[in-house]
Structures are given as C-alpha cells and as structure tokens.
C-alpha cells in the first residue's frame, strides 16, 4: 500500500510537470458553458481540425465546461507555418502566372507565325496574279503587234498594187489632169509634186474616202478606178 501511494504521488507529480510544460509551451482556453468547438476555433483564428488534433478529441461535438483545450503549441511555430503557407501560396501563384505567361507567349508566337504564313501566302498569290497579268498583257501586246504588222503588210501590199496599176510606180507619170505615182488630181497635190507630198496626199485621200488601202483596192477591182 505504501509503495502504491508513493508511486501514485510520483505519477501525479510527473503529470503536473508534463501538463505544466505543455501549458508553458502551448496556448490554451477554458471551455465555458455553451461554447462549441467551431466557436472557439473562430475566436482564436484556428480551425476545428487543428484543435481536435492538438487535443486528441474523439468527438468534436463533445466538450465540457472547465475543460482546457490547447489552441496552439507555439506561436512562433504557428507564425512560421502561416508564413510558410503564404510563401507556398505565393510560389504556386507565381508558378501559375509563369505558366499563363508562357501559354500566352506560345499563343502569341503561334498567332504571329500564322499571320506571317498568311502574309506570305497572300504575297505569293499577289505575285502570281501580277505575273499572270504581265503575261496576259505581253500576249495581248504581241497579238496587237502581230495584227498591226499583218495590217501594215496588207495595207502596203494594197498601196503598191494600186500604184502599179495607176502609174507603174512612177512619181512623174502623167495622164491629163492626173499626175504621179497614184495618179492624183493636180488640184489635190496643190502644185507640190514631190514624192513626199504625193505619199502624204494619197494617204489622206484613201483614208478619208475608203478608210484603208485594202478597201480602195477592193473598189478599184470592182470599178477599175479608185
């Protein structure tokens, strides 16, 4: 019996020592009548799960008036934990911001690349269109030149044919009132019998009356004169 009392005394002393140490290193509150764990957590800026863990509570709805609850084991640790949590949140936020910036940059690069490709395609299309237009213009010009050459050749042939029939091609041939290579009326020549004036007056006469030497030749073939 004496041994048991001594052992009990020692255990009680040890318990008080541990409790005192815990109390010295922990923030505690005394449960009052009507208190709830969530209310205590709100009033002390902590959480129900934290109080439950610190006090090894089996049932968070079962607390008693006069009961001491440990709110935090060390203010410095809590502050450090809060700071660490804030740093972790900040790092996560910065990482997310970096990822968003990277995604935005990737999107911008893709957009710029697409814009460059579209501009290149548009430029290629424009160049092809310009080249086609140039080719068409060249073909048209070649055709016109060919037509003009054919027309000029045809006109020259008709002119020479008429001159041959009228005077044998002589600028001094005379037939009464008609004179020169094309046997024009002396009134038309106005007293100037030079070869240059004969060519100039003949062109003017034929173009004004027939529209072309070819038409003048056709008239000559039908009527024997032009």
Secondary structure, DSSP 8 states (H G I E B T S, - for coil): -HHHHHHHHHHHHHHHHHHHHHHHTSEEEE--TT--HHHHHHHTT--HHHHHHHHT-S-TT---TT-EEEEES-HHHHHHHHHHHHHHHHHHHHHHHHHHHHHHHHHHHHHHHHHHHHHHHHHHHHHHHHHHHHHHHHHHHHHHHHHHHHHHHHHHHHHHHHHHHHHTT-TT-EETTEETTTTEEHHHHTT---HHHHHHHHHHHHHHHTSSHHHHHHHHHHHS--
